[in-house]
Amino acid sequence: MNVKQYPELNEVETQSPELPSVSIVLPLHPFIHMEHSWKHKLKLVHDEIKQQLSTDYPHELVTILLKKYDDLIDQIGSPKHRKGVVMYLSPHFEKFFLLDFTPQEKIVIDLSYEIRDIVFNHALRRKALLLLMSANELKYYVYQDGLIEKVNPRIPLHIEAFMQDKIHPVEQYHEGSRKRELAMQLFIKNADDGLTELLSKYTFDVLVLGVEKLINHFLLYTKNNIHIKDLVTGNYFESSPSELIQLTEQSFLKIETKHQQDLMKIIQKSYNDRVLAIGLKNCWTQVMQENCKMLIIEKNFIKEAIQGADPETIYTDHVNDSQVKMKDAVDDLIEQAIRRGAVVEFVDDGLLKDYRHVAAVQYFTM
């Protein structure tokens, strides 16, 4: 497991394969502010797990797993600011993760856990530093997990700090407009210094909000271009926290669209350079041969498959119930890619229709 890229999966993936391993994925959005409905949903999931397990496993084992499920439910409570939850259960392990996106509901009982939703959640860009600028003052905010909090770096936040005569040349003392211009330059550089300080603590994307002229001025001096992912032009300095959250969510949509466009460019270049595998079967082979540096998948692409005679081969045609099959071979592909150090990226459904819904960028052509 590539712990550096996906540390949240480390504990899950160090578990030995064990039957039954139960993966439960639930959206939370429909139950926000509806605790009674949430509890009712959890009871329905409890009954469904019990029914599915009781078909193949002894009563004692089913009882143990249902107790673990109930314990996880108590730990989860009623989360208000997250959009989904993943729960993992097996005879010797239980774990849950809260998600920042609304997942598709599913319950999967297999030899290993479904990890797609955790990997997708990791890939989301849902943490940001906000820099709000006016001609006279600065504000900084941290956004994460649907919440926003004001933070203050150790810098002056008002332009008045740069209007003092002692910091300007003597000849500028009585030229108010020139002094204001010089003060604005210092003020802008100071804003970037504050951003640098916060980035040393929060390795987040940066959103800059302000009138266009001020933002353009800031871009001339900033040393943090690599971190700035969106510029929001307008007068938002007096916006409420809820308004800033809405603006941040809108920026995330723009950032994600741009990121997916960049991924499609990578795919096209890799195809032209003959270092692109397409389709589940071909991608599986390249991943297992450790010839995949990036795996790009449509978000909801699911496919059954059966294992071939060797680990590098799977078959997706003519899969039937009489065969021992991989219920979601795409999830298994994601797991194998991460184990071998590949980066996993997701795009919207339909974007990879010409590439059979999944593509692997290879290190070298075969």
The 8 nearest C-alpha neighbors of each residue, nearest first, counted from 0:
[[1, 338, 2, 337, 9, 12, 339, 340],
 [0, 2, 340, 3, 338, 337, 4, 5],
 [1, 3, 6, 5, 4, 0, 9, 8],
 [4, 2, 1, 5, 6, 0, 9, 340],
 [3, 5, 2, 1, 6, 342, 340, 337],
 [4, 6, 2, 7, 8, 3, 1, 9],
 [7, 5, 2, 9, 8, 3, 4, 1],
 [8, 6, 5, 9, 10, 2, 117, 11],
 [9, 7, 11, 6, 10, 5, 12, 2],
 [8, 10, 6, 12, 11, 7, 2, 13],
 [11, 9, 13, 12, 8, 14, 7, 6],
 [12, 10, 8, 9, 13, 14, 94, 112],
 [11, 13, 14, 9, 10, 8, 0, 15],
 [14, 12, 10, 11, 9, 15, 0, 8],
 [15, 13, 12, 11, 16, 10, 92, 17],
 [14, 16, 17, 13, 12, 111, 11, 110],
 [17, 15, 111, 110, 14, 18, 20, 112],
 [16, 18, 110, 19, 20, 15, 111, 89],
 [19, 17, 110, 20, 109, 16, 89, 111],
 [18, 20, 17, 89, 109, 108, 110, 21],
 [21, 19, 89, 18, 109, 110, 108, 111],
 [20, 22, 108, 88, 87, 107, 19, 89],
 [23, 21, 87, 107, 106, 112, 86, 113],
 [24, 22, 106, 86, 85, 105, 21, 87],
 [25, 23, 85, 105, 104, 84, 106, 86],
 [24, 26, 104, 84, 83, 27, 23, 85],
 [27, 25, 83, 101, 102, 28, 82, 104],
 [26, 28, 83, 82, 30, 29, 25, 31],
 [27, 29, 82, 30, 31, 26, 101, 83],
 [30, 28, 27, 31, 26, 33, 37, 36],
 [31, 29, 33, 37, 28, 27, 32, 36],
 [30, 32, 33, 28, 29, 79, 27, 34],
 [31, 33, 34, 30, 79, 29, 77, 35],
 [34, 32, 30, 31, 36, 35, 37, 29],
 [33, 35, 37, 36, 32, 38, 30, 77],
 [34, 36, 38, 37, 33, 39, 30, 40],
 [37, 35, 39, 33, 38, 34, 40, 30],
 [38, 36, 34, 40, 39, 30, 35, 41],
 [39, 37, 41, 35, 40, 36, 34, 42],
 [38, 40, 36, 42, 37, 41, 35, 43],
 [41, 39, 37, 43, 42, 38, 36, 44],
 [40, 42, 44, 38, 43, 39, 45, 37],
 [43, 41, 45, 39, 40, 44, 38, 46],
 [42, 44, 40, 46, 45, 41, 47, 39],
 [45, 43, 47, 41, 46, 42, 48, 40],
 [46, 44, 42, 48, 43, 47, 41, 49],
 [45, 47, 49, 43, 44, 48, 50, 42],
 [46, 48, 44, 50, 49, 45, 51, 43],
 [49, 47, 51, 45, 50, 46, 52, 44],
 [48, 50, 46, 52, 47, 51, 53, 45],
 [49, 51, 47, 53, 48, 52, 46, 54],
 [52, 50, 48, 49, 53, 54, 47, 55],
 [53, 51, 49, 54, 50, 56, 55, 48],
 [52, 54, 50, 56, 55, 51, 49, 61],
 [53, 55, 52, 51, 56, 50, 57, 49],
 [56, 54, 53, 52, 57, 51, 19, 61],
 [55, 57, 53, 52, 54, 58, 60, 61],
 [58, 56, 59, 60, 61, 53, 55, 52],
 [57, 59, 61, 60, 62, 56, 53, 63],
 [60, 58, 62, 61, 57, 63, 56, 64],
 [61, 59, 63, 62, 58, 57, 64, 56],
 [60, 62, 58, 64, 63, 59, 65, 52],
 [61, 63, 59, 65, 60, 64, 58, 66],
 [64, 62, 60, 66, 61, 65, 67, 59],
 [65, 63, 67, 61, 66, 62, 68, 90],
 [64, 66, 68, 62, 67, 63, 61, 69],
 [65, 67, 69, 63, 64, 68, 62, 70],
 [68, 66, 64, 70, 65, 69, 71, 63],
 [69, 67, 65, 71, 66, 70, 64, 72],
 [68, 70, 72, 66, 71, 67, 65, 73],
 [71, 69, 67, 73, 68, 72, 66, 74],
 [72, 70, 74, 68, 73, 69, 75, 67],
 [71, 73, 69, 75, 74, 70, 76, 68],
 [72, 74, 70, 71, 76, 75, 69, 68],
 [75, 73, 71, 72, 76, 70, 69, 95],
 [76, 74, 72, 73, 71, 77, 78, 95],
 [75, 77, 73, 74, 78, 72, 71, 79],
 [76, 78, 79, 75, 34, 37, 31, 32],
 [79, 77, 80, 76, 81, 75, 27, 31],
 [80, 78, 81, 77, 31, 32, 82, 27],
 [79, 81, 145, 78, 144, 82, 146, 99],
 [82, 80, 99, 98, 79, 83, 78, 97],
 [81, 83, 27, 101, 100, 99, 28, 98],
 [84, 82, 26, 98, 27, 101, 25, 97],
 [83, 85, 97, 25, 98, 96, 24, 26],
 [86, 84, 24, 96, 95, 23, 97, 25],
 [87, 85, 95, 23, 22, 94, 24, 84],
 [86, 88, 22, 94, 93, 21, 95, 23],
 [89, 87, 93, 21, 20, 92, 64, 22],
 [88, 90, 20, 92, 91, 19, 21, 93],
 [89, 91, 92, 64, 63, 88, 60, 19],
 [92, 90, 89, 93, 88, 17, 14, 64],
 [93, 91, 89, 88, 90, 94, 87, 14],
 [92, 94, 88, 87, 89, 67, 95, 91],
 [95, 93, 87, 86, 92, 88, 96, 71],
 [94, 96, 86, 85, 87, 97, 84, 71],
 [97, 95, 85, 84, 98, 86, 94, 117],
 [96, 98, 84, 83, 81, 85, 95, 99],
 [99, 97, 83, 84, 100, 82, 81, 120],
 [100, 98, 82, 81, 120, 83, 144, 101],
 [101, 99, 82, 98, 102, 83, 120, 81],
 [100, 102, 82, 26, 83, 28, 103, 99],
 [103, 101, 26, 83, 100, 104, 25, 24],
 [102, 104, 105, 26, 25, 101, 24, 299],
 [103, 105, 25, 24, 102, 26, 106, 23],
 [106, 104, 24, 23, 103, 107, 25, 22],
 [105, 107, 23, 22, 24, 108, 21, 104],
 [108, 106, 22, 21, 109, 105, 23, 113],
 [109, 107, 21, 20, 19, 22, 106, 110],
 [108, 110, 20, 111, 19, 107, 18, 21],
 [109, 111, 18, 17, 20, 16, 19, 112],
 [112, 110, 109, 20, 16, 17, 113, 18],
 [111, 113, 22, 114, 20, 21, 87, 109],
 [112, 114, 22, 115, 330, 111, 107, 116],
 [113, 115, 117, 116, 112, 118, 330, 334],
 [114, 116, 118, 117, 330, 113, 119, 333],
 [117, 115, 119, 118, 114, 120, 102, 113],
 [116, 118, 120, 114, 119, 115, 121, 98],
 [119, 117, 121, 115, 120, 116, 114, 122],
 [120, 118, 116, 122, 121, 117, 115, 123],
 [119, 121, 117, 123, 122, 118, 116, 98],
 [122, 120, 118, 119, 123, 117, 5, 124],
 [123, 121, 119, 120, 118, 124, 344, 345],
 [124, 122, 120, 121, 125, 119, 99, 255],
 [123, 125, 126, 122, 251, 255, 204, 121],
 [124, 126, 123, 143, 127, 251, 144, 99],
 [127, 125, 143, 142, 203, 124, 204, 128],
 [128, 126, 204, 203, 142, 205, 141, 129],
 [127, 129, 205, 141, 140, 203, 204, 206],
 [128, 130, 206, 140, 139, 205, 207, 141],
 [129, 131, 139, 207, 138, 208, 206, 132],
 [132, 130, 208, 138, 137, 236, 209, 207],
 [131, 133, 137, 209, 208, 136, 130, 236],
 [134, 132, 136, 135, 209, 137, 236, 131],
 [133, 135, 136, 132, 213, 158, 183, 137],
 [136, 134, 158, 133, 157, 137, 159, 132],
 [135, 137, 157, 133, 156, 134, 158, 132],
 [138, 136, 132, 156, 131, 133, 157, 139],
 [137, 139, 131, 130, 132, 140, 136, 156],
 [140, 138, 130, 129, 150, 149, 131, 151],
 [139, 141, 149, 129, 148, 150, 128, 142],
 [140, 142, 128, 148, 147, 127, 129, 149],
 [143, 141, 147, 127, 126, 146, 128, 140],
 [142, 144, 126, 145, 146, 125, 147, 141],
 [143, 145, 146, 80, 81, 99, 142, 125],
 [144, 146, 143, 80, 142, 147, 81, 244],
 [147, 145, 143, 144, 142, 148, 244, 80],
 [146, 148, 142, 141, 140, 143, 240, 244],
 [149, 147, 141, 140, 150, 142, 146, 240],
 [148, 150, 140, 139, 141, 147, 151, 138],
 [151, 149, 140, 139, 148, 152, 141, 138],
 [152, 150, 139, 153, 149, 138, 154, 140],
 [153, 151, 193, 154, 197, 196, 150, 194],
 [152, 154, 151, 193, 155, 196, 156, 192],
 [153, 155, 152, 193, 156, 189, 192, 151],
 [156, 154, 157, 160, 153, 189, 158, 186],
 [155, 157, 137, 136, 154, 158, 138, 190],
 [158, 156, 136, 159, 135, 155, 160, 137],
 [159, 157, 135, 160, 161, 186, 136, 162],
 [158, 160, 162, 161, 157, 163, 135, 182],
 [159, 161, 158, 162, 157, 163, 155, 156],
 [160, 162, 182, 159, 158, 163, 186, 185],
 [163, 161, 159, 182, 160, 164, 158, 179],
 [164, 162, 165, 161, 166, 160, 159, 167],
 [165, 163, 167, 166, 172, 162, 168, 169],
 [164, 166, 163, 167, 168, 169, 162, 172],
 [165, 167, 164, 163, 168, 161, 162, 182],
 [168, 166, 164, 165, 169, 171, 172, 178],
 [167, 169, 170, 171, 166, 172, 165, 164],
 [170, 168, 171, 172, 167, 164, 165, 173],
 [171, 169, 168, 172, 173, 174, 167, 178],
 [170, 172, 174, 169, 168, 173, 178, 167],
 [173, 171, 169, 170, 174, 164, 168, 167],
 [172, 174, 171, 175, 170, 178, 169, 177],
 [175, 173, 171, 177, 176, 172, 178, 170],
 [174, 176, 178, 177, 173, 179, 172, 171],
 [177, 175, 179, 178, 174, 180, 181, 173],
 [178, 176, 180, 179, 174, 175, 181, 171],
 [177, 179, 175, 181, 180, 176, 182, 171],
 [178, 180, 182, 176, 177, 181, 175, 183],
 [181, 179, 177, 183, 182, 178, 176, 184],
 [182, 180, 178, 184, 183, 179, 177, 185],
 [181, 183, 179, 161, 185, 180, 184, 162],
 [182, 184, 186, 180, 181, 185, 187, 179],
 [185, 183, 187, 181, 186, 182, 188, 180],
 [184, 186, 182, 188, 183, 187, 189, 181],
 [185, 187, 183, 189, 184, 188, 158, 182],
 [188, 186, 190, 184, 189, 185, 217, 183],
 [189, 187, 185, 191, 190, 186, 220, 184],
 [188, 190, 192, 186, 187, 191, 185, 193],
 [191, 189, 187, 193, 188, 192, 186, 194],
 [190, 192, 194, 188, 193, 189, 221, 195],
 [193, 191, 189, 195, 194, 190, 196, 188],
 [194, 192, 196, 190, 191, 195, 152, 154],
 [193, 195, 191, 197, 192, 196, 198, 190],
 [194, 196, 192, 198, 193, 197, 191, 199],
 [195, 197, 193, 199, 194, 198, 192, 152],
 [198, 196, 194, 199, 200, 195, 201, 193],
 [199, 197, 201, 195, 200, 202, 196, 194],
 [198, 200, 197, 196, 201, 195, 202, 194],
 [199, 201, 198, 197, 202, 196, 203, 195],
 [202, 200, 198, 203, 199, 197, 128, 127],
 [201, 203, 198, 200, 199, 204, 197, 127],
 [204, 202, 127, 201, 126, 128, 205, 198],
 [203, 205, 127, 226, 228, 227, 128, 126],
 [206, 204, 227, 128, 127, 226, 228, 129],
 [205, 207, 129, 229, 230, 227, 228, 128],
 [208, 206, 130, 230, 129, 231, 131, 205],
 [209, 207, 231, 131, 232, 130, 230, 132],
 [210, 208, 132, 232, 233, 234, 214, 131],
 [209, 211, 233, 232, 213, 212, 234, 214],
 [210, 212, 214, 232, 213, 215, 209, 233],
 [213, 211, 215, 214, 210, 216, 209, 217],
 [212, 214, 216, 215, 211, 210, 217, 209],
 [215, 213, 217, 211, 216, 212, 209, 218],
 [216, 214, 218, 212, 217, 213, 211, 219],
 [215, 217, 213, 214, 219, 218, 212, 220],
 [216, 218, 214, 219, 215, 220, 187, 221],
 [219, 217, 215, 221, 220, 216, 214, 224],
 [218, 220, 217, 216, 221, 215, 214, 222],
 [219, 221, 218, 217, 188, 222, 216, 187],
 [222, 220, 218, 223, 191, 217, 219, 224],
 [221, 223, 224, 220, 191, 195, 225, 218],
 [222, 224, 221, 225, 226, 227, 195, 191],
 [225, 223, 227, 226, 222, 221, 218, 228],
 [224, 226, 223, 227, 228, 222, 204, 205],
 [225, 227, 224, 204, 205, 223, 228, 203],
 [228, 226, 205, 224, 225, 229, 206, 204],
 [229, 227, 205, 204, 206, 226, 254, 230],
 [228, 230, 206, 227, 231, 250, 207, 205],
 [229, 231, 207, 206, 208, 232, 228, 214],
 [232, 230, 208, 207, 229, 233, 209, 206],
 [233, 231, 210, 209, 211, 208, 230, 234],
 [234, 232, 210, 209, 235, 231, 211, 208],
 [233, 235, 209, 210, 236, 232, 237, 133],
 [236, 234, 238, 237, 233, 209, 208, 131],
 [235, 237, 238, 234, 131, 133, 132, 209],
 [236, 238, 235, 239, 234, 131, 240, 133],
 [239, 237, 235, 236, 242, 243, 240, 241],
 [238, 240, 242, 241, 243, 237, 244, 235],
 [241, 239, 243, 242, 244, 147, 238, 148],
 [240, 242, 244, 243, 239, 245, 238, 147],
 [243, 241, 245, 239, 244, 240, 238, 246],
 [242, 244, 246, 240, 245, 241, 247, 239],
 [245, 243, 247, 241, 242, 246, 240, 248],
 [244, 246, 242, 248, 243, 247, 249, 241],
 [245, 247, 243, 249, 244, 248, 242, 250],
 [246, 248, 250, 244, 249, 245, 243, 251],
 [249, 247, 251, 245, 250, 246, 244, 252],
 [250, 248, 246, 252, 247, 251, 245, 253],
 [249, 251, 247, 253, 252, 248, 254, 246],
 [250, 252, 254, 248, 253, 249, 255, 247],
 [251, 253, 255, 249, 250, 254, 256, 248],
 [254, 252, 250, 256, 251, 255, 257, 249],
 [253, 255, 251, 257, 252, 256, 250, 258],
 [254, 256, 258, 252, 257, 253, 251, 259],
 [257, 255, 253, 259, 258, 254, 252, 260],
 [256, 258, 260, 254, 255, 259, 253, 261],
 [259, 257, 255, 261, 260, 256, 254, 262],
 [258, 260, 262, 256, 261, 257, 346, 255],
 [259, 261, 257, 263, 258, 262, 256, 264],
 [260, 262, 258, 264, 259, 263, 257, 265],
 [263, 261, 259, 265, 264, 260, 258, 266],
 [262, 264, 266, 260, 265, 261, 267, 259],
 [265, 263, 261, 267, 262, 266, 268, 260],
 [266, 264, 262, 268, 263, 267, 269, 261],
 [267, 265, 263, 269, 264, 268, 270, 262],
 [266, 268, 270, 264, 269, 265, 263, 271],
 [269, 267, 271, 265, 270, 266, 272, 264],
 [270, 268, 272, 266, 274, 275, 271, 267],
 [269, 271, 273, 267, 275, 268, 272, 274],
 [270, 272, 268, 269, 273, 267, 274, 275],
 [271, 273, 269, 270, 274, 268, 275, 364],
 [274, 272, 270, 271, 275, 364, 269, 363],
 [273, 275, 364, 361, 269, 272, 363, 270],
 [276, 274, 360, 270, 269, 359, 273, 361],
 [275, 277, 359, 282, 358, 281, 360, 274],
 [278, 276, 358, 354, 357, 281, 282, 355],
 [279, 277, 355, 357, 281, 280, 282, 354],
 [278, 280, 282, 281, 283, 357, 277, 329],
 [279, 281, 283, 282, 278, 313, 284, 314],
 [282, 280, 284, 283, 278, 279, 276, 277],
 [281, 283, 285, 279, 284, 276, 280, 359],
 [284, 282, 286, 280, 281, 285, 279, 287],
 [283, 285, 311, 281, 287, 282, 286, 312],
 [286, 284, 290, 288, 282, 287, 283, 291],
 [287, 285, 289, 283, 291, 288, 284, 336],
 [286, 288, 284, 289, 311, 285, 283, 335],
 [287, 289, 285, 286, 290, 284, 311, 291],
 [290, 288, 286, 287, 291, 339, 285, 336],
 [289, 291, 285, 361, 288, 362, 286, 292],
 [292, 290, 361, 286, 360, 293, 289, 359],
 [291, 293, 341, 361, 360, 362, 342, 290],
 [294, 292, 342, 360, 341, 291, 359, 343],
 [293, 295, 359, 343, 358, 344, 342, 360],
 [296, 294, 344, 358, 345, 357, 343, 359],
 [297, 295, 357, 345, 298, 356, 346, 344],
 [296, 298, 346, 348, 300, 347, 345, 356],
 [299, 297, 345, 347, 346, 300, 348, 296],
 [298, 300, 297, 301, 348, 347, 296, 103],
 [299, 301, 297, 298, 356, 302, 329, 296],
 [302, 300, 327, 329, 299, 303, 328, 330],
 [303, 301, 327, 328, 329, 304, 300, 326],
 [302, 304, 326, 327, 328, 325, 315, 324],
 [305, 303, 315, 325, 314, 324, 328, 313],
 [306, 304, 324, 314, 313, 325, 307, 315],
 [305, 307, 313, 312, 314, 304, 308, 310],
 [308, 306, 313, 312, 309, 305, 314, 310],
 [307, 309, 306, 310, 312, 313, 311, 305],
 [308, 310, 307, 311, 312, 306, 313, 284],
 [311, 309, 312, 307, 308, 306, 287, 313],
 [312, 310, 284, 287, 309, 283, 313, 288],
 [313, 311, 307, 310, 309, 284, 306, 314],
 [312, 314, 306, 307, 305, 280, 304, 315],
 [315, 313, 305, 304, 316, 306, 307, 280],
 [314, 316, 304, 303, 318, 305, 313, 317],
 [315, 317, 318, 314, 304, 305, 303, 319],
 [316, 318, 319, 315, 314, 304, 305, 303],
 [317, 319, 316, 315, 304, 305, 322, 320],
 [320, 318, 321, 322, 317, 324, 323, 316],
 [319, 321, 322, 318, 323, 324, 317, 326],
 [320, 322, 319, 323, 318, 324, 317, 305],
 [323, 321, 320, 324, 319, 318, 305, 325],
 [324, 322, 305, 321, 325, 320, 306, 319],
 [325, 323, 305, 304, 322, 326, 303, 306],
 [324, 326, 304, 328, 327, 303, 305, 323],
 [325, 327, 303, 324, 328, 304, 302, 109],
 [328, 326, 303, 329, 302, 325, 330, 301],
 [327, 329, 331, 325, 330, 303, 302, 304],
 [330, 328, 332, 331, 327, 301, 302, 333],
 [329, 331, 333, 332, 328, 327, 115, 113],
 [332, 330, 328, 334, 329, 333, 335, 327],
 [331, 333, 329, 335, 330, 334, 328, 336],
 [334, 332, 330, 336, 331, 335, 329, 337],
 [333, 335, 331, 337, 332, 336, 338, 330],
 [334, 336, 338, 332, 337, 333, 331, 339],
 [337, 335, 333, 339, 341, 338, 334, 286],
 [338, 336, 340, 341, 339, 334, 335, 1],
 [339, 337, 0, 335, 336, 1, 340, 334],
 [340, 338, 336, 337, 341, 289, 335, 0],
 [339, 341, 337, 1, 338, 336, 342, 292],
 [342, 340, 292, 293, 337, 336, 339, 291],
 [341, 343, 293, 294, 292, 344, 337, 340],
 [344, 342, 294, 293, 295, 341, 345, 333],
 [345, 343, 295, 294, 296, 342, 122, 346],
 [346, 344, 296, 298, 295, 297, 347, 119],
 [347, 345, 297, 298, 259, 296, 348, 350],
 [348, 346, 297, 298, 350, 349, 345, 259],
 [347, 349, 297, 350, 298, 346, 299, 351],
 [348, 350, 352, 351, 347, 297, 356, 346],
 [349, 351, 348, 352, 347, 346, 297, 356],
 [352, 350, 356, 354, 353, 349, 355, 357],
 [351, 353, 349, 355, 356, 354, 350, 348],
 [352, 354, 351, 355, 356, 350, 349, 277],
 [355, 353, 351, 277, 352, 356, 357, 278],
 [354, 356, 278, 352, 353, 357, 351, 277],
 [357, 355, 351, 352, 354, 297, 296, 278],
 [358, 356, 296, 278, 355, 295, 277, 354],
 [359, 357, 277, 295, 276, 294, 278, 354],
 [360, 358, 294, 276, 282, 275, 293, 291],
 [359, 361, 275, 293, 291, 292, 274, 294],
 [362, 360, 291, 274, 290, 363, 275, 292],
 [361, 363, 290, 291, 292, 360, 274, 364],
 [364, 362, 361, 274, 365, 290, 273, 291],
 [363, 365, 274, 273, 361, 362, 275, 272],
 [364, 363, 274, 273, 361, 285, 290, 362]]
